[in-house]
Amino acid sequence: MDDVTARGLALAREKLAQAKADAARRGRMPRREPRRKTGGTLRETGDPQPFARAIRELLAARGWEREVAMGGVFGRWAQIVGPDLAAHTKPESFADGEVVVSADSTAWASQLRLLAPALVKRLNEELGDGTVRRVRVRGPQTGHRPSGGLRARGGRGPRDTYG
């Protein structure tokens, strides 16, 4: 070993000893025994896991499986209900077994209300039996119609023959 390498090793050992002494003064000594495998999650074992399994375990631990599954349904709405219905409807929310779906016209809202039992069945095929109990349909949200230039003012017009 040459002189430069020997000095580098001595300096490294000195710095390591100094870091251990600092840690001991703060009450944070490094582990002396190796970590044991407990067969648990990544945090417990330190071993890498497949990403999909880690995500499934996280979702199960947090109780988010239904919400994530419903998000998948919202993302695949066109494949589930078909392109014609998907072009005029949009899922809005899911809570307590009820899916709220909005339609872009009253005609499509009526059509969707007629198809609601079949849609509940189809959604339960995707999510698991009993997940969706009801589909609530909302028609177009037009709001209050303001008065403006298109309103007739001043009473009857020139061709009004009634009265």
WOCORKA-V814553 format. One record per residue. N is the residue number from 0. RES is the residue in one small letter. SS is DSSP state (A for helix, B for strand, O for the rest). Layout:
BEGIN
n = <N | N>
res = <RES | RES>
ss = <SS | SS>
END
This chain:
BEGIN
n = <0 | 1 | 2 | 3 | 4 | 5 | 6 | 7 | 8 | 9 | 10 | 11 | 12 | 13 | 14 | 15 | 16 | 17 | 18 | 19 | 20 | 21 | 22 | 23 | 24 | 25 | 26 | 27 | 28 | 29 | 30 | 31 | 32 | 33 | 34 | 35 | 36 | 37 | 38 | 39 | 40 | 41 | 42 | 43 | 44 | 45 | 46 | 47 | 48 | 49 | 50 | 51 | 52 | 53 | 54 | 55 | 56 | 57 | 58 | 59 | 60 | 61 | 62 | 63 | 64 | 65 | 66 | 67 | 68 | 69 | 70 | 71 | 72 | 73 | 74 | 75 | 76 | 77 | 78 | 79 | 80 | 81 | 82 | 83 | 84 | 85 | 86 | 87 | 88 | 89 | 90 | 91 | 92 | 93 | 94 | 95 | 96 | 97 | 98 | 99 | 100 | 101 | 102 | 103 | 104 | 105 | 106 | 107 | 108 | 109 | 110 | 111 | 112 | 113 | 114 | 115 | 116 | 117 | 118 | 119 | 120 | 121 | 122 | 123 | 124 | 125 | 126 | 127 | 128 | 129 | 130 | 131 | 132 | 133 | 134 | 135 | 136 | 137 | 138 | 139 | 140 | 141 | 142 | 143 | 144 | 145 | 146 | 147 | 148 | 149 | 150 | 151 | 152 | 153 | 154 | 155 | 156 | 157 | 158 | 159 | 160 | 161 | 162>
res = <m | d | d | v | t | a | r | g | l | a | l | a | r | e | k | l | a | q | a | k | a | d | a | a | r | r | g | r | m | p | r | r | e | p | r | r | k | t | g | g | t | l | r | e | t | g | d | p | q | p | f | a | r | a | i | r | e | l | l | a | a | r | g | w | e | r | e | v | a | m | g | g | v | f | g | r | w | a | q | i | v | g | p | d | l | a | a | h | t | k | p | e | s | f | a | d | g | e | v | v | v | s | a | d | s | t | a | w | a | s | q | l | r | l | l | a | p | a | l | v | k | r | l | n | e | e | l | g | d | g | t | v | r | r | v | r | v | r | g | p | q | t | g | h | r | p | s | g | g | l | r | a | r | g | g | r | g | p | r | d | t | y | g>
ss = <O | O | A | A | A | A | A | A | A | A | A | A | A | A | A | A | A | A | A | A | A | A | A | A | A | A | O | O | O | O | O | O | O | O | O | O | O | O | O | O | O | A | A | A | A | O | O | O | O | O | A | A | A | A | A | A | A | A | A | A | A | A | O | O | A | A | A | A | A | A | A | A | A | A | A | O | A | A | A | A | A | O | A | A | A | A | A | A | B | B | B | B | B | B | B | O | O | B | B | B | B | B | B | O | O | A | A | A | A | A | A | A | A | A | A | A | A | A | A | A | A | A | A | A | A | A | A | O | O | O | O | O | O | B | B | B | B | B | O | O | O | O | O | O | O | O | O | O | O | O | O | O | O | O | O | O | O | O | O | O | O | O | O>
END
